[in-house]
Amino acid sequence: MRADRERLTAVREEDPGCAGSVRASLAADLESADASPTAPQRELLAAYEKGMAAFASKWTTVPAGPYASLARRPEKLGITADGR
């Protein structure tokens, strides 16, 4: 399972934790700036947006893959995504 999880985030830009940290830092920088974002800042944001899209597409395949029975367990217990 660890190897599968590591494959999901093999690229730094596809790691939700790393992406969140970088994007929060970038947002703080932009809020305190008096000018438009620089080209490197725009490129950084674009790279992480692309990485998170790639992660999302990989993540959606997990319930259908080798962990399908595990993914169905909460449903069998009556646990839904909306918490009801």
Secondary structure, DSSP 8 states (H G I E B T S, - for coil): -HHHHHHHT-SGGG-HHHHHHHHHHHHHHHHT-SS---HHHHHHHHHHHHHHHHHHHHHTTGGGTTTHHHHHHHHHTT--TT--
